Amino acid sequence: IPTAIVAASTELTAAQTVQALFHSSTFRVYTSPDLHGVELGGALKNVIAIGAGVCDGLGFGDNSKAALLTRAISEMRRLGVACGAQADTFTGMSGLGDLMVTCFSKLSRNRGFGERLGKGEKAEAIVASMTAAAEGYPTARAARELARKHGVETPIIEGVHAMCYEGKDVRQAVQDLTGRDSKAED
């Protein structure tokens, strides 16, 4: 089954070595010098996947989830650039690629966590019942702190944090997100 990944390193030869070792006709390996961007993309997509799961738990359709993901990639890019990452990284494998699979896959622990949250379960109870980690849960706290430190507006991350750690009602979180002031797309 074909798939692709990105090997990131500040040392180009290291990334190229990984590429040479693993690249095959069904396993495509790209390289990137943007270690920070690839790391952030791989972490932040888990937070967004919780929000995507909430969409599923509330019974929203694909269009709602696609709108969330489209805005999320802009949010991830803004935060990443503020942290020194390259903007283009977030439209690559570790940004958009990881985001799509994590938010749509029925096997995603983070999407599943969000789905349960959207169906009314409490975050603490979900965490206690899981046998595998939903990385987006602790990452929501870290991402929110990082965004605040850099003065970056991240309404989706803020909303996921509020649902997970402040007990915010999921429907209210969605209403607060969609009810924000109108603006131009970035």
Contacts in CASP RR format, 6 or more apart in sequence:
PFRMAT RR
TARGET T0000
AUTHOR 0000-0000-0000
METHOD contacts of the structure
MODEL  1
IPTAIVAASTELTAAQTVQALFHSSTFRVYTSPDLHGVELGGALKNVIAI
GAGVCDGLGFGDNSKAALLTRAISEMRRLGVACGAQADTFTGMSGLGDLM
VTCFSKLSRNRGFGERLGKGEKAEAIVASMTAAAEGYPTARAARELARKH
GVETPIIEGVHAMCYEGKDVRQAVQDLTGRDSKAED
1 26 0 8 1.000
2 26 0 8 1.000
2 27 0 8 1.000
2 28 0 8 1.000
3 26 0 8 1.000
3 27 0 8 1.000
3 28 0 8 1.000
4 27 0 8 1.000
4 28 0 8 1.000
4 29 0 8 1.000
4 30 0 8 1.000
4 93 0 8 1.000
5 22 0 8 1.000
5 27 0 8 1.000
5 28 0 8 1.000
5 29 0 8 1.000
5 30 0 8 1.000
5 93 0 8 1.000
6 29 0 8 1.000
6 30 0 8 1.000
6 31 0 8 1.000
6 32 0 8 1.000
6 38 0 8 1.000
6 92 0 8 1.000
6 93 0 8 1.000
6 94 0 8 1.000
7 15 0 8 1.000
7 18 0 8 1.000
7 19 0 8 1.000
7 22 0 8 1.000
7 29 0 8 1.000
7 30 0 8 1.000
7 31 0 8 1.000
7 32 0 8 1.000
8 15 0 8 1.000
8 31 0 8 1.000
8 32 0 8 1.000
8 33 0 8 1.000
8 34 0 8 1.000
8 35 0 8 1.000
8 37 0 8 1.000
8 38 0 8 1.000
8 39 0 8 1.000
8 94 0 8 1.000
9 15 0 8 1.000
9 18 0 8 1.000
9 31 0 8 1.000
9 33 0 8 1.000
9 35 0 8 1.000
10 33 0 8 1.000
10 35 0 8 1.000
12 31 0 8 1.000
12 33 0 8 1.000
15 31 0 8 1.000
15 32 0 8 1.000
15 33 0 8 1.000
16 31 0 8 1.000
18 29 0 8 1.000
18 31 0 8 1.000
19 29 0 8 1.000
19 30 0 8 1.000
19 31 0 8 1.000
22 29 0 8 1.000
23 29 0 8 1.000
30 92 0 8 1.000
30 93 0 8 1.000
32 38 0 8 1.000
32 89 0 8 1.000
32 94 0 8 1.000
34 85 0 8 1.000
34 86 0 8 1.000
34 89 0 8 1.000
36 80 0 8 1.000
36 83 0 8 1.000
36 84 0 8 1.000
36 85 0 8 1.000
37 80 0 8 1.000
37 83 0 8 1.000
37 84 0 8 1.000
37 85 0 8 1.000
37 86 0 8 1.000
37 89 0 8 1.000
37 90 0 8 1.000
37 94 0 8 1.000
38 89 0 8 1.000
38 94 0 8 1.000
39 94 0 8 1.000
40 76 0 8 1.000
40 79 0 8 1.000
40 80 0 8 1.000
40 83 0 8 1.000
40 85 0 8 1.000
41 76 0 8 1.000
41 80 0 8 1.000
41 89 0 8 1.000
41 90 0 8 1.000
41 94 0 8 1.000
41 95 0 8 1.000
41 98 0 8 1.000
41 99 0 8 1.000
42 94 0 8 1.000
42 95 0 8 1.000
42 98 0 8 1.000
43 135 0 8 1.000
43 136 0 8 1.000
43 139 0 8 1.000
43 142 0 8 1.000
43 143 0 8 1.000
44 76 0 8 1.000
44 79 0 8 1.000
44 139 0 8 1.000
44 143 0 8 1.000
44 157 0 8 1.000
45 76 0 8 1.000
45 95 0 8 1.000
45 98 0 8 1.000
45 99 0 8 1.000
45 102 0 8 1.000
45 103 0 8 1.000
46 102 0 8 1.000
46 110 0 8 1.000
46 134 0 8 1.000
46 135 0 8 1.000
46 136 0 8 1.000
46 139 0 8 1.000
47 110 0 8 1.000
47 136 0 8 1.000
47 139 0 8 1.000
47 140 0 8 1.000
47 143 0 8 1.000
47 156 0 8 1.000
47 157 0 8 1.000
47 160 0 8 1.000
48 68 0 8 1.000
48 69 0 8 1.000
48 72 0 8 1.000
48 75 0 8 1.000
48 76 0 8 1.000
48 99 0 8 1.000
48 102 0 8 1.000
48 103 0 8 1.000
48 156 0 8 1.000
48 157 0 8 1.000
48 160 0 8 1.000
49 99 0 8 1.000
49 102 0 8 1.000
49 103 0 8 1.000
49 108 0 8 1.000
49 110 0 8 1.000
49 111 0 8 1.000
49 114 0 8 1.000
49 136 0 8 1.000
50 110 0 8 1.000
50 111 0 8 1.000
50 113 0 8 1.000
50 114 0 8 1.000
50 117 0 8 1.000
50 134 0 8 1.000
50 136 0 8 1.000
50 137 0 8 1.000
50 140 0 8 1.000
50 160 0 8 1.000
50 163 0 8 1.000
50 164 0 8 1.000
51 68 0 8 1.000
51 103 0 8 1.000
51 114 0 8 1.000
51 156 0 8 1.000
51 160 0 8 1.000
51 163 0 8 1.000
52 65 0 8 1.000
52 68 0 8 1.000
52 69 0 8 1.000
52 102 0 8 1.000
52 103 0 8 1.000
52 104 0 8 1.000
52 111 0 8 1.000
52 114 0 8 1.000
53 65 0 8 1.000
53 103 0 8 1.000
53 110 0 8 1.000
53 111 0 8 1.000
53 112 0 8 1.000
53 113 0 8 1.000
53 114 0 8 1.000
53 115 0 8 1.000
53 117 0 8 1.000
53 118 0 8 1.000
54 114 0 8 1.000
54 115 0 8 1.000
54 117 0 8 1.000
54 118 0 8 1.000
54 160 0 8 1.000
54 163 0 8 1.000
54 170 0 8 1.000
54 173 0 8 1.000
54 174 0 8 1.000
55 61 0 8 1.000
55 64 0 8 1.000
55 65 0 8 1.000
55 68 0 8 1.000
56 65 0 8 1.000
56 111 0 8 1.000
56 112 0 8 1.000
56 114 0 8 1.000
56 115 0 8 1.000
56 118 0 8 1.000
57 114 0 8 1.000
57 115 0 8 1.000
57 116 0 8 1.000
57 117 0 8 1.000
57 118 0 8 1.000
57 119 0 8 1.000
58 118 0 8 1.000
58 170 0 8 1.000
58 171 0 8 1.000
58 174 0 8 1.000
65 103 0 8 1.000
65 104 0 8 1.000
68 103 0 8 1.000
68 156 0 8 1.000
69 99 0 8 1.000
69 100 0 8 1.000
69 103 0 8 1.000
71 156 0 8 1.000
72 99 0 8 1.000
72 156 0 8 1.000
73 90 0 8 1.000
73 91 0 8 1.000
73 95 0 8 1.000
73 96 0 8 1.000
73 99 0 8 1.000
74 185 0 8 1.000
74 186 0 8 1.000
75 153 0 8 1.000
75 154 0 8 1.000
75 155 0 8 1.000
75 156 0 8 1.000
75 157 0 8 1.000
76 90 0 8 1.000
76 95 0 8 1.000
76 99 0 8 1.000
77 87 0 8 1.000
77 90 0 8 1.000
77 91 0 8 1.000
78 152 0 8 1.000
78 153 0 8 1.000
78 154 0 8 1.000
78 186 0 8 1.000
79 143 0 8 1.000
79 146 0 8 1.000
79 147 0 8 1.000
79 150 0 8 1.000
79 152 0 8 1.000
79 154 0 8 1.000
79 157 0 8 1.000
80 90 0 8 1.000
81 87 0 8 1.000
82 150 0 8 1.000
82 151 0 8 1.000
82 152 0 8 1.000
83 146 0 8 1.000
83 150 0 8 1.000
89 95 0 8 1.000
90 96 0 8 1.000
101 108 0 8 1.000
102 108 0 8 1.000
102 110 0 8 1.000
102 111 0 8 1.000
103 111 0 8 1.000
104 111 0 8 1.000
105 111 0 8 1.000
109 130 0 8 1.000
109 132 0 8 1.000
109 133 0 8 1.000
109 134 0 8 1.000
109 135 0 8 1.000
110 134 0 8 1.000
110 135 0 8 1.000
110 136 0 8 1.000
110 137 0 8 1.000
112 134 0 8 1.000
113 126 0 8 1.000
113 130 0 8 1.000
113 134 0 8 1.000
113 136 0 8 1.000
113 137 0 8 1.000
114 126 0 8 1.000
116 126 0 8 1.000
117 123 0 8 1.000
117 126 0 8 1.000
117 163 0 8 1.000
117 164 0 8 1.000
117 170 0 8 1.000
118 170 0 8 1.000
120 170 0 8 1.000
122 167 0 8 1.000
123 137 0 8 1.000
123 163 0 8 1.000
123 164 0 8 1.000
123 165 0 8 1.000
123 167 0 8 1.000
126 134 0 8 1.000
127 134 0 8 1.000
127 137 0 8 1.000
136 160 0 8 1.000
137 164 0 8 1.000
140 157 0 8 1.000
140 160 0 8 1.000
140 161 0 8 1.000
140 164 0 8 1.000
140 165 0 8 1.000
141 161 0 8 1.000
141 164 0 8 1.000
141 165 0 8 1.000
143 154 0 8 1.000
143 157 0 8 1.000
143 161 0 8 1.000
144 154 0 8 1.000
144 157 0 8 1.000
144 158 0 8 1.000
144 161 0 8 1.000
147 153 0 8 1.000
147 154 0 8 1.000
147 157 0 8 1.000
147 158 0 8 1.000
155 177 0 8 1.000
155 180 0 8 1.000
156 177 0 8 1.000
159 168 0 8 1.000
159 173 0 8 1.000
159 176 0 8 1.000
159 177 0 8 1.000
160 173 0 8 1.000
162 168 0 8 1.000
162 173 0 8 1.000
163 170 0 8 1.000
163 173 0 8 1.000
END
